[in-house]
């Protein structure tokens, strides 16, 4: 990517979110975006900014754009915390109701999900109900997924 392409992308992001890009701030903003996105393909960055703009009402940071692009390139990206919690609740509800619903295989069999359930204990994990339970198990899950993703990102991307 060259600097003029990056400047166009930053202006596009600001326009999509109806944000004013003041001329006195441009140099600092361009520098921040350049530091994180300079090695990426401008077409990928443009598409990711457009995708994010259709899903989020808040303008993404350059770091969020970079991580989103990198996660899309990782084939075994872990499910999000909300997917993990939904999976735990689905299994608990199925057990309590005596029903069987098909759970997405990529969530149920992901190594991060399995590791978290193993660390917490299956009996405990599938019995969690309260908001406190949710916060506790999602904190554990976030630590596991953070370590999992750190193995797949370069030093620059993990800010180590």
C-alpha positions in Angstrom: 0.0 0.0 0.0 1.2 3.5 -0.7 0.4 6.5 1.4 -2.0 8.1 -1.0 -4.1 4.8 -1.0 -4.1 4.8 2.8 -5.2 8.4 2.9 -8.1 7.6 0.6 -9.1 4.7 2.9 -9.0 6.8 6.0 -11.2 9.4 4.3 -13.5 6.6 3.2 -13.8 5.4 6.8 -14.5 8.9 8.1 -17.1 9.4 5.3 -18.9 6.1 6.0 -19.3 7.0 9.6 -20.1 10.7 9.0 -17.0 11.7 11.0 -15.2 15.0 10.3 -11.5 14.6 9.5 -10.0 17.9 10.5 -7.0 19.0 8.4 -4.9 19.8 11.6 -5.4 16.1 12.8 -4.8 14.4 9.4 -1.1 13.9 9.9 -1.5 12.1 13.2 -4.4 10.0 12.0 -2.7 9.0 8.8 0.4 8.1 10.8 -1.6 5.9 13.2 -3.4 4.1 10.3 -0.1 3.8 8.4 1.7 2.1 11.3 -0.9 -0.7 11.4 -2.0 -1.1 7.8 0.9 -0.3 5.6 1.8 -3.9 4.8 -1.8 -4.9 3.9 -3.4 -5.0 0.5 -5.5 -1.8 0.0 -8.3 -3.7 -1.7 -8.6 -6.0 1.4 -8.6 -3.0 3.7 -11.2 -1.2 1.7 -13.5 -4.2 1.6 -13.1 -4.8 5.4 -13.9 -1.2 6.1 -17.0 -1.5 4.0 -18.0 -4.7 5.7 -17.5 -3.3 9.2 -19.5 -0.2 8.3 -22.5 -2.4 7.5 -22.2 -4.2 10.8 -21.1 -1.6 13.4 -22.4 1.8 14.1 -19.0 2.9 15.5 -16.0 3.7 13.4 -13.3 1.0 13.7 -9.8 1.7 14.8 -7.0 0.8 12.5 -6.1 -2.0 14.9 -9.6 -3.4 14.7 -9.4 -3.3 10.9 -6.1 -5.2 11.0 -7.3 -7.8 13.4 -10.4 -8.3 11.4 -8.5 -8.9 8.2 -6.0 -11.2 10.0 -8.8 -13.2 11.6 -10.4 -13.7 8.3 -7.2 -15.2 7.0 -6.9 -17.7 10.0 -8.8 -20.9 9.0 -9.5 -22.0 12.6 -10.4 -18.8 14.2 -12.1 -19.5 17.6 -15.8 -18.7 18.1 -16.5 -15.5 19.8 -17.4 -15.3 23.5 -21.1 -14.9 22.8 -21.1 -18.0 20.5 -19.3 -19.9 23.3 -21.9 -18.8 25.9 -24.8 -19.6 23.6 -23.3 -23.1 23.1 -23.1 -23.7 26.8 -26.7 -22.5 27.3 -27.9 -24.6 24.3 -26.4 -27.8 25.7 -27.7 -27.0 29.2 -31.2 -26.4 27.9 -31.1 -29.6 25.7 -30.1 -31.7 28.7 -32.8 -30.1 31.0 -35.5 -30.5 28.4 -34.5 -33.9 27.1 -34.2 -32.6 23.6 -31.5 -32.6 21.0 -30.7 -29.7 18.7 -27.9 -29.7 16.2 -25.0 -27.6 17.4 -22.7 -26.1 14.9 -19.7 -28.4 14.7 -17.2 -25.6 14.3 -18.2 -24.2 17.7 -18.7 -27.4 19.7 -15.4 -29.0 18.5 -13.1 -26.0 18.4 -10.0 -26.6 20.6 -10.6 -23.3 22.6 -14.1 -24.4 23.5 -13.0 -27.9 24.4 -10.1 -26.5 26.5 -12.2 -24.1 28.4 -14.8 -26.7 29.2 -12.1 -29.1 30.3 -10.5 -26.4 32.6 -13.8 -25.4 34.1 -15.2 -28.9 34.2 -18.1 -30.1 32.1 -20.5 -30.4 35.0 -19.8 -26.8 36.0 -19.7 -25.4 32.5 -23.0 -26.8 31.4 -24.7 -25.7 34.7 -23.8 -22.0 34.5 -26.9 -19.7 34.4 -26.4 -16.3 36.1 -24.7 -13.2 34.8 -21.9 -13.7 37.3 -21.4 -17.2 35.9 -21.3 -15.8 32.4 -18.7 -13.2 33.3 -16.6 -15.7 35.0 -16.6 -18.3 32.2 -16.2 -15.7 29.5 -13.1 -14.3 31.2 -11.6 -17.8 31.2 -12.6 -18.3 27.6 -11.1 -15.0 26.5 -7.8 -15.9 28.1 -7.7 -19.2 26.2 -8.6 -17.6 22.9 -6.1 -14.8 23.5 -3.3 -17.4 23.9 -4.6 -19.3 20.9 -4.6 -16.2 18.7 -1.2 -15.0 19.9 0.3 -18.2 18.5 -1.0 -17.2 15.1 -0.2 -13.5 15.0 3.2 -12.0 14.4 5.0 -9.9 17.0 3.8 -6.7 15.5 0.2 -7.8 15.4 0.2 -8.9 19.0 1.9 -5.8 20.3 4.4 -7.9 22.2 
